[in-house]
């Protein structure tokens, strides 16, 4: 249950951080860059958590 929430929070966080940068610094594509970075970081974290879960299930 924790994995989808992690992915959703990182994607949304990246998007809204990019949107904040767009509004405050008059840029155009920071929200898209934030979305991609959020997705990448979220996917990395989900993969890391899956490896830990797999390692724990072997023990």
FENLIN-V45943 format. One record per backbone hydrogen bond with DSSP energy under -0.5 kcal/mol. CO is the residue of the C=O (numbers start at 0). NH is the residue of the N-H. If there is no record, write none. Layout:
# FENLIN-V45943
CO:NH / CO:NH
This chain:
# FENLIN-V45943
0:4 / 1:5 / 2:6 / 3:7 / 4:8 / 5:9 / 6:10 / 7:11 / 8:12 / 9:13 / 10:14 / 11:15 / 12:16 / 13:17 / 14:18 / 15:19 / 16:20 / 17:21 / 18:22 / 19:23 / 20:24 / 21:25 / 21:26 / 28:32 / 29:33 / 30:34 / 31:35 / 32:36 / 33:37 / 34:38 / 35:39 / 36:40 / 37:41 / 38:42 / 39:43 / 40:44 / 41:45 / 42:46 / 43:47 / 44:48 / 45:49 / 46:50 / 47:51 / 48:52 / 49:53 / 50:54 / 51:55 / 52:56 / 53:57 / 54:58
